[in-house]
Amino acid sequence: MATATKTKLQNVIGGELVDPADGHTEDIVNPATGEVIGEAPASTKEDVDRAVAAAKDAFEGWAAKTPGERSRALLRMADLIEERAEEIA
């Protein structure tokens, strides 16, 4: 049986990939095999607070964008998700 490459997920806060503040993670387990295939951040209130603060900081710039600029940004995000659909799935 082939072993999958383990994936390490991180939080995205302020446009940066970051580990959880306390460093704790949880295993991601393939339910069909029981194999640990990755780890995900076990985020805490501190991580949520950091994310909310980053979102508040970004809001002014995002709100100042025109509807067309916001639309283009969202369509670009959709394109990037489609390009990596297999990986994301």
N, CA, C and O atoms as a MOPAC input file, in Angstrom:
PM7 MOZYME 1SCF
protein

 N      0.83900 1    -1.16600 1     0.00000 1
 C      0.00000 1     0.00000 1     0.00000 1
 C      0.89100 1     1.23900 1     0.00000 1
 O      1.84300 1     1.32900 1     0.77600 1
 N      0.57600 1     2.18900 1    -0.87400 1
 C      1.34500 1     3.42900 1    -0.96200 1
 C      0.99700 1     4.34100 1     0.20300 1
 O     -0.15800 1     4.42700 1     0.62100 1
 N      1.99800 1     5.00900 1     0.71400 1
 C      1.77800 1     5.95900 1     1.80000 1
 C      1.64400 1     7.34900 1     1.20100 1
 O      2.46900 1     7.77600 1     0.39400 1
 N      0.59900 1     8.04300 1     1.60700 1
 C      0.36200 1     9.39900 1     1.11400 1
 C      1.34400 1    10.36500 1     1.76100 1
 O      1.80200 1    10.14700 1     2.88200 1
 N      1.65700 1    11.42500 1     1.04600 1
 C      2.46900 1    12.48400 1     1.61900 1
 C      1.63100 1    13.20500 1     2.65500 1
 O      0.48900 1    13.57500 1     2.38100 1
 N      2.18300 1    13.41000 1     3.84300 1
 C      1.43100 1    14.07700 1     4.90100 1
 C      1.37200 1    15.57400 1     4.63400 1
 O      2.36400 1    16.20300 1     4.26700 1
 N      0.19100 1    16.11900 1     4.82600 1
 C     -0.06700 1    17.53400 1     4.60200 1
 C     -0.11400 1    18.25400 1     5.93700 1
 O     -0.74700 1    17.78800 1     6.88400 1
 N      0.56500 1    19.40000 1     6.00700 1
 C      0.48600 1    20.22700 1     7.21100 1
 C     -0.28800 1    21.48500 1     6.85700 1
 O      0.18000 1    22.31400 1     6.07700 1
 N     -1.47400 1    21.62300 1     7.43300 1
 C     -2.29300 1    22.79900 1     7.20000 1
 C     -1.92600 1    23.88300 1     8.20200 1
 O     -1.48100 1    23.59600 1     9.31300 1
 N     -2.11700 1    25.12500 1     7.79600 1
 C     -1.86300 1    26.25700 1     8.67800 1
 C     -3.02900 1    27.22500 1     8.58600 1
 O     -3.83300 1    27.16000 1     7.65700 1
 N     -3.11100 1    28.11000 1     9.54300 1
 C     -4.09700 1    29.18600 1     9.49300 1
 C     -3.60800 1    30.24500 1     8.52500 1
 O     -2.40400 1    30.41100 1     8.33000 1
 N     -4.54800 1    30.96200 1     7.91900 1
 C     -4.21100 1    32.12800 1     7.10700 1
 C     -4.70800 1    33.34300 1     7.87900 1
 O     -5.91200 1    33.53800 1     8.04400 1
 N     -3.77600 1    34.14800 1     8.34300 1
 C     -4.10900 1    35.34400 1     9.11800 1
 C     -3.32900 1    36.51100 1     8.52800 1
 O     -2.10100 1    36.48000 1     8.45200 1
 N     -4.05600 1    37.53300 1     8.11500 1
 C     -3.40700 1    38.70000 1     7.52800 1
 C     -2.65200 1    38.36300 1     6.25000 1
 O     -1.62700 1    38.97400 1     5.94700 1
 N     -3.15700 1    37.39800 1     5.50800 1
 C     -2.52400 1    37.00800 1     4.25200 1
 C     -1.28900 1    36.13300 1     4.41500 1
 O     -0.60200 1    35.85100 1     3.43300 1
 N     -0.99900 1    35.70300 1     5.62500 1
 C      0.17400 1    34.87100 1     5.90300 1
 C     -0.25200 1    33.50000 1     6.41000 1
 O     -1.23300 1    33.38200 1     7.14500 1
 N      0.47800 1    32.47300 1     6.02200 1
 C      0.27100 1    31.15100 1     6.60000 1
 C      0.98700 1    31.12300 1     7.94400 1
 O      2.18900 1    31.37900 1     8.01900 1
 N      0.24700 1    30.81100 1     9.00300 1
 C      0.83100 1    30.80300 1    10.34300 1
 C      0.38900 1    29.56000 1    11.10800 1
 O     -0.70800 1    29.03900 1    10.90700 1
 N      1.26400 1    29.10700 1    11.98000 1
 C      0.92500 1    28.00400 1    12.87000 1
 C      0.00600 1    28.52000 1    13.97100 1
 O     -0.03600 1    29.72300 1    14.23000 1
 N     -0.72800 1    27.62200 1    14.62000 1
 C     -1.56200 1    28.06800 1    15.72800 1
 C     -0.68900 1    28.65600 1    16.83300 1
 O      0.45300 1    28.23800 1    17.02400 1
 N     -1.23700 1    29.62900 1    17.55800 1
 C     -0.46700 1    30.35100 1    18.56500 1
 C      0.16500 1    29.41800 1    19.59200 1
 O      1.30600 1    29.63100 1    20.00200 1
 N     -0.56300 1    28.39000 1    20.00800 1
 C     -0.00600 1    27.49600 1    21.02300 1
 C      0.70900 1    26.28200 1    20.41900 1
 O      1.21700 1    25.43000 1    21.14700 1
 N      0.74500 1    26.21100 1    19.08600 1
 C      1.47100 1    25.14200 1    18.40400 1
 C      0.75400 1    23.80900 1    18.34100 1
 O      1.28400 1    22.85900 1    17.76400 1
 N     -0.42600 1    23.70900 1    18.91100 1
 C     -1.12800 1    22.42600 1    18.91800 1
 C     -1.78100 1    22.13600 1    17.56500 1
 O     -2.32700 1    23.02800 1    16.91500 1
 N     -1.71200 1    20.88100 1    17.16600 1
 C     -2.34700 1    20.43000 1    15.93000 1
 C     -3.14400 1    19.16000 1    16.21500 1
 O     -2.99800 1    18.53100 1    17.26200 1
 N     -3.98300 1    18.80800 1    15.25700 1
 C     -4.74400 1    17.56300 1    15.32900 1
 C     -4.44500 1    16.75400 1    14.08100 1
 O     -4.27300 1    17.30900 1    12.99600 1
 N     -4.38400 1    15.44800 1    14.23800 1
 C     -4.15000 1    14.57600 1    13.09500 1
 C     -5.35800 1    14.57300 1    12.17300 1
 O     -6.50200 1    14.65100 1    12.62200 1
 N     -5.08600 1    14.48300 1    10.88200 1
 C     -6.11600 1    14.26600 1     9.87600 1
 C     -5.99700 1    12.79600 1     9.49800 1
 O     -4.95000 1    12.35200 1     9.02600 1
 N     -7.06700 1    12.04800 1     9.70600 1
 C     -7.02300 1    10.60200 1     9.51200 1
 C     -7.89500 1    10.20100 1     8.33600 1
 O     -9.04000 1    10.63800 1     8.22200 1
 N     -7.35000 1     9.37200 1     7.46900 1
 C     -8.12900 1     8.79200 1     6.38200 1
 C     -9.07100 1     7.76500 1     7.00800 1
 O     -8.60800 1     6.75700 1     7.54000 1
 N    -10.38500 1     8.00100 1     6.95500 1
 C    -11.30500 1     7.07700 1     7.62700 1
 C    -11.33900 1     5.68100 1     7.00500 1
 O    -11.73800 1     4.71700 1     7.66000 1
 N    -10.92400 1     5.57300 1     5.75700 1
 C    -10.95200 1     4.26900 1     5.10200 1
 C     -9.80700 1     3.37700 1     5.55200 1
 O     -9.94100 1     2.15300 1     5.56400 1
 N     -8.67100 1     3.98500 1     5.92500 1
 C     -7.48700 1     3.19400 1     6.26600 1
 C     -6.99800 1     3.40800 1     7.69200 1
 O     -6.23000 1     2.60200 1     8.21700 1
 N     -7.44300 1     4.49800 1     8.31800 1
 C     -6.93200 1     4.83200 1     9.64200 1
 C     -5.57400 1     5.49900 1     9.60200 1
 O     -5.01200 1     5.83100 1    10.64600 1
 N     -5.04000 1     5.70000 1     8.40200 1
 C     -3.71200 1     6.30500 1     8.24200 1
 C     -3.77800 1     7.81300 1     8.49700 1
 O     -4.69300 1     8.49000 1     8.02800 1
 N     -2.80400 1     8.32500 1     9.24100 1
 C     -2.68500 1     9.76200 1     9.44400 1
 C     -2.10900 1    10.35000 1     8.16300 1
 O     -1.00000 1    10.00800 1     7.75400 1
 N     -2.87900 1    11.24400 1     7.53100 1
 C     -2.45000 1    11.81300 1     6.24900 1
 C     -2.05500 1    13.28300 1     6.35700 1
 O     -1.62700 1    13.89000 1     5.37500 1
 N     -2.20000 1    13.85000 1     7.54600 1
 C     -1.80700 1    15.24300 1     7.70700 1
 C     -2.09000 1    15.73100 1     9.10200 1
 O     -2.47800 1    14.97300 1     9.99100 1
 N     -1.88300 1    17.03800 1     9.27100 1
 C     -2.20200 1    17.66000 1    10.54600 1
 C     -2.81500 1    19.03000 1    10.28900 1
 O     -2.45400 1    19.73100 1     9.34400 1
 N     -3.74500 1    19.38400 1    11.15200 1
 C     -4.45900 1    20.65500 1    11.02900 1
 C     -4.26500 1    21.43800 1    12.32300 1
 O     -4.12900 1    20.84700 1    13.39400 1
 N     -4.25200 1    22.76700 1    12.22800 1
 C     -4.09100 1    23.56000 1    13.44200 1
 C     -5.29200 1    23.37100 1    14.38100 1
 O     -6.44300 1    23.35900 1    13.94600 1
 N     -4.99600 1    23.22700 1    15.66100 1
 C     -6.04200 1    23.19700 1    16.69000 1
 C     -6.11600 1    24.62200 1    17.24200 1
 O     -5.57400 1    24.92900 1    18.30400 1
 N     -6.78800 1    25.46000 1    16.50300 1
 C     -6.79800 1    26.89200 1    16.80100 1
 C     -7.55400 1    27.19000 1    18.08800 1
 O     -8.47200 1    26.47100 1    18.48200 1
 N     -7.13700 1    28.27200 1    18.72600 1
 C     -7.70300 1    28.69100 1    19.99900 1
 C     -8.29900 1    30.09200 1    19.86000 1
 O     -8.28100 1    30.68800 1    18.78300 1
 N     -8.81900 1    30.59700 1    20.96300 1
 C     -9.36100 1    31.94900 1    20.99500 1
 C     -8.30200 1    32.95700 1    20.55100 1
 O     -8.62500 1    33.92000 1    19.85500 1
 N     -7.06900 1    32.75400 1    20.93400 1
 C     -6.00000 1    33.67700 1    20.53000 1
 C     -5.86500 1    33.73100 1    19.00700 1
 O     -5.68000 1    34.81000 1    18.44400 1
 N     -5.95500 1    32.58900 1    18.34100 1
 C     -5.87000 1    32.55800 1    16.87600 1
 C     -7.05700 1    33.29300 1    16.25300 1
 O     -6.89500 1    34.04700 1    15.29400 1
 N     -8.24600 1    33.06700 1    16.80400 1
 C     -9.44100 1    33.74200 1    16.29800 1
 C     -9.31000 1    35.24900 1    16.49000 1
 O     -9.63400 1    36.02300 1    15.59000 1
 N     -8.83800 1    35.66200 1    17.65600 1
 C     -8.66400 1    37.09100 1    17.92800 1
 C     -7.66800 1    37.71900 1    16.94700 1
 O     -7.87900 1    38.83600 1    16.47600 1
 N     -6.58800 1    37.00000 1    16.64200 1
 C     -5.60100 1    37.50700 1    15.66900 1
 C     -6.23300 1    37.63000 1    14.28200 1
 O     -5.98900 1    38.60400 1    13.57000 1
 N     -7.04000 1    36.64700 1    13.90300 1
 C     -7.68900 1    36.67400 1    12.58700 1
 C     -8.70100 1    37.81600 1    12.49700 1
 O     -8.77900 1    38.50100 1    11.47700 1
 N     -9.46700 1    38.01800 1    13.55500 1
 C    -10.45900 1    39.10600 1    13.56100 1
 C     -9.74300 1    40.45700 1    13.47800 1
 O    -10.18000 1    41.34400 1    12.74400 1
 N     -8.65300 1    40.61800 1    14.22000 1
 C     -7.89900 1    41.88000 1    14.17800 1
 C     -7.34700 1    42.12400 1    12.77800 1
 O     -7.38600 1    43.25300 1    12.28900 1
 N     -6.83300 1    41.07800 1    12.12500 1
 C     -6.30000 1    41.22400 1    10.76400 1
 C     -7.41400 1    41.58900 1     9.78900 1
 O     -7.21600 1    42.40800 1     8.89200 1
 N     -8.58800 1    40.97700 1     9.96700 1
 C     -9.72700 1    41.29100 1     9.09000 1
 C    -10.16800 1    42.73700 1     9.27500 1
 O    -10.48700 1    43.42000 1     8.30200 1
 N    -10.18800 1    43.19900 1    10.50600 1
 C    -10.56000 1    44.59500 1    10.76100 1
 C     -9.55400 1    45.54400 1    10.11000 1
 O     -9.93500 1    46.57200 1     9.54900 1
 N     -8.26600 1    45.19400 1    10.18900 1
 C     -7.23300 1    46.02600 1     9.56800 1
 C     -7.39400 1    46.07700 1     8.05100 1
 O     -7.15100 1    47.11400 1     7.43400 1
 N     -7.80400 1    44.95900 1     7.44800 1
 C     -7.93200 1    44.88300 1     5.99700 1
 C     -9.22300 1    45.51100 1     5.48300 1
 O     -9.31700 1    45.85800 1     4.30600 1
 N    -10.20300 1    45.65800 1     6.34400 1
 C    -11.51900 1    46.10700 1     5.89700 1
 C    -11.48600 1    47.46500 1     5.21100 1
 O    -12.10400 1    47.63300 1     4.16000 1
 N    -10.78700 1    48.42700 1     5.77400 1
 C    -10.79000 1    49.77400 1     5.19200 1
 C    -10.31600 1    49.75900 1     3.73700 1
 O    -10.93200 1    50.38100 1     2.87200 1
 N     -9.23200 1    49.05500 1     3.47800 1
 C     -8.72500 1    48.96900 1     2.10900 1
 C     -9.68400 1    48.25800 1     1.17000 1
 O     -9.88000 1    48.68700 1     0.03200 1
 N    -10.28700 1    47.16400 1     1.64900 1
 C    -11.24300 1    46.40600 1     0.83400 1
 C    -12.48400 1    47.24400 1     0.56700 1
 O    -12.99400 1    47.26000 1    -0.55300 1
 N    -12.97200 1    47.93900 1     1.58600 1
 C    -14.18500 1    48.75300 1     1.43500 1
 C    -13.96600 1    49.91600 1     0.46500 1
 O    -14.91700 1    50.39100 1    -0.15700 1
 N    -12.72500 1    50.37300 1     0.33300 1
 C    -12.42100 1    51.48800 1    -0.56100 1
 C    -12.34600 1    51.05600 1    -2.02300 1
 O    -12.34400 1    51.89800 1    -2.92100 1
 N    -12.28600 1    49.75700 1    -2.26300 1
 C    -12.23900 1    49.25200 1    -3.63900 1
 C    -13.58500 1    49.46600 1    -4.32300 1
 O    -14.63400 1    49.45900 1    -3.67900 1
 N    -13.53400 1    49.65400 1    -5.62400 1
 C    -14.77500 1    49.78100 1    -6.38300 1
 C    -15.42900 1    48.39900 1    -6.50800 1
 O    -14.75600 1    47.38200 1    -6.33900 1
 N    -16.72800 1    48.35600 1    -6.80100 1
 C    -17.36200 1    47.05500 1    -7.01700 1
 C    -16.65200 1    46.24500 1    -8.10500 1
 O    -16.53500 1    45.02500 1    -7.99000 1
 N    -16.18300 1    46.90800 1    -9.14900 1
 C    -15.46800 1    46.19200 1   -10.21200 1
 C    -14.17200 1    45.57600 1    -9.71100 1
 O    -13.84300 1    44.44500 1   -10.06900 1
 N    -13.43800 1    46.30700 1    -8.88800 1
 C    -12.18300 1    45.77700 1    -8.34100 1
 C    -12.45200 1    44.58700 1    -7.41700 1
 O    -11.73100 1    43.58900 1    -7.45100 1
 N    -13.48900 1    44.70100 1    -6.59600 1
 C    -13.83000 1    43.58900 1    -5.70400 1
 C    -14.27300 1    42.37900 1    -6.52000 1
 O    -13.91600 1    41.24400 1    -6.20500 1
 N    -15.04500 1    42.62500 1    -7.56100 1
 C    -15.50300 1    41.54200 1    -8.42600 1
 C    -14.32500 1    40.81500 1    -9.06400 1
 O    -14.27500 1    39.58500 1    -9.06800 1
 N    -13.37800 1    41.58300 1    -9.60400 1
 C    -12.19000 1    40.96600 1   -10.22800 1
 C    -11.39600 1    40.14700 1    -9.20700 1
 O    -10.90900 1    39.06200 1    -9.52400 1
 N    -11.26900 1    40.66200 1    -7.99500 1
 C    -10.54100 1    39.92900 1    -6.95600 1
 C    -11.23500 1    38.61500 1    -6.62700 1
 O    -10.57600 1    37.58200 1    -6.50800 1
 N    -12.54800 1    38.64000 1    -6.47900 1
 C    -13.29000 1    37.42400 1    -6.16400 1
 C    -13.24200 1    36.41900 1    -7.31600 1
 O    -13.13000 1    35.21400 1    -7.08800 1
 N    -13.32700 1    36.91300 1    -8.54500 1
 C    -13.21500 1    36.01200 1    -9.70400 1
 C    -11.82800 1    35.39600 1    -9.78300 1
 O    -11.68800 1    34.23300 1   -10.16100 1
 N    -10.80800 1    36.15700 1    -9.43300 1
 C     -9.43000 1    35.63600 1    -9.42500 1
 C     -9.29900 1    34.53500 1    -8.37300 1
 O     -8.67100 1    33.50500 1    -8.61300 1
 N     -9.89900 1    34.76700 1    -7.20500 1
 C     -9.87000 1    33.72700 1    -6.16900 1
 C    -10.56300 1    32.46600 1    -6.66200 1
 O    -10.07600 1    31.36000 1    -6.42500 1
 N    -11.69100 1    32.62000 1    -7.34400 1
 C    -12.40700 1    31.46300 1    -7.88600 1
 C    -11.53800 1    30.71700 1    -8.88600 1
 O    -11.50900 1    29.48600 1    -8.88800 1
 N    -10.82900 1    31.45200 1    -9.73500 1
 C     -9.92600 1    30.82100 1   -10.70300 1
 C     -8.83200 1    30.02900 1    -9.99300 1
 O     -8.51400 1    28.90900 1   -10.39400 1
 N     -8.26100 1    30.60400 1    -8.94900 1
 C     -7.19500 1    29.92000 1    -8.20500 1
 C     -7.72100 1    28.66000 1    -7.52700 1
 O     -7.02300 1    27.64700 1    -7.47900 1
 N     -8.93000 1    28.71200 1    -7.00800 1
 C     -9.52500 1    27.52700 1    -6.40200 1
 C     -9.74100 1    26.45400 1    -7.45900 1
 O     -9.44200 1    25.28400 1    -7.21800 1
 N    -10.25200 1    26.82900 1    -8.62000 1
 C    -10.44700 1    25.86600 1    -9.70900 1
 C     -9.13700 1    25.24000 1   -10.14200 1
 O     -9.07600 1    24.03600 1   -10.39000 1
 N     -8.07900 1    26.04900 1   -10.23600 1
 C     -6.77000 1    25.52900 1   -10.65100 1
 C     -6.25000 1    24.48000 1    -9.67500 1
 O     -5.53400 1    23.56200 1   -10.07500 1
 N     -6.60300 1    24.61000 1    -8.40200 1
 C     -6.07500 1    23.69500 1    -7.38500 1
 C     -7.16400 1    22.78100 1    -6.83300 1
 O     -7.02300 1    22.23100 1    -5.74000 1
 N     -8.25300 1    22.62000 1    -7.58900 1
 C     -9.39700 1    21.83300 1    -7.11800 1
 C     -8.99900 1    20.41900 1    -6.69800 1
 O     -9.45000 1    19.93400 1    -5.66000 1
 N     -8.18800 1    19.77300 1    -7.46900 1
 C     -7.77900 1    18.40400 1    -7.15500 1
 C     -7.02900 1    18.35000 1    -5.82800 1
 O     -7.28500 1    17.48100 1    -4.99500 1
 N     -6.10600 1    19.28100 1    -5.64200 1
 C     -5.33900 1    19.34600 1    -4.40700 1
 C     -6.23900 1    19.66300 1    -3.21200 1
 O     -6.10500 1    19.07000 1    -2.14100 1
 N     -7.15900 1    20.60900 1    -3.41600 1
 C     -8.06400 1    21.00300 1    -2.33900 1
 C     -8.98000 1    19.84400 1    -1.94200 1
 O     -9.24100 1    19.62100 1    -0.76000 1
 N     -9.45900 1    19.11500 1    -2.94300 1
 C    -10.34500 1    17.98000 1    -2.66900 1
 C     -9.61100 1    16.91800 1    -1.90600 1
 O    -10.18800 1    15.88100 1    -1.58000 1

